[in-house]
Amino acid sequence: MGLLGAVLGGTVGFLYFTRQPALPAIAAANTASFDAALVAKGADLAMIGNCNVCHTSHDGMPYAGGRPLQTPFGTIYATNITPDPDTGIGSWSQAAFLRAMREGVRRAVPIFTRPFPTTTSPGYRLAICAPFTRS
């Protein structure tokens, strides 16, 4: 009974301390107002990070997600990271994007969801996410 209580207590504690608040959606941005140099830098970072490898399914639209990734914890399906406001990240704020990149927590999912390289690679976080922290 003691072991069961410890496991149950640990599970409840884990869920309590890993809970993150959902971040509100934002209005879709007017892409015509984007700085072309910043967009090009983002495209370069996406290529350096090989984002398309996981976020593009076989014969699918680039970055539209759906690719199954086999893990020891089961199959995880890559998310849509296109600027689509309904199915992608087009309604995400910068804070929501940074949290997903740094902590592996999605905008509207308040529970710990980290099958992302940021959890195991501080170098990845530094190389890919650092440019997004500058104004």
C-alpha positions, 0 to 999 in steps of 0.5 A: 500500500505504501508503494502504491501511495508513493506512486500515486502521490508522485504522479499527482505531484508530477502532473501538478508541477508540470501543468502550464496555462493555455496561452490565448490565440492571437489574430492572424498577422498581416503577412505583408507587413513582415520584414523580408530579412526576418522571414528569410532568417526564419526559413534558414533556421527551419532548414538548419533545424531540419524541421521539415524532416519531422513536420512533413508527412510522406507526400504531404505539404511541407511543415503541415505535420502528420508524420508518425514518429515511433518512440518508446512511449508510443507513436507521436504525430508531428504537428502542423507548423504552417502559418495556417491560423486554424490548423497550424501556428498562425494564431500563436503569439511569440510567447506561445511559440517560444514556450513550445520551442524551449519547453515543449508545451503547446499553446492550448495544451496545459499539460506537459507534452515534451517529445521535442529535442529541447528536452534533451539538447541544450545546444539545440535550444541555444542554436535554434531558439536564441535568435527568437529571443532578440528584439 
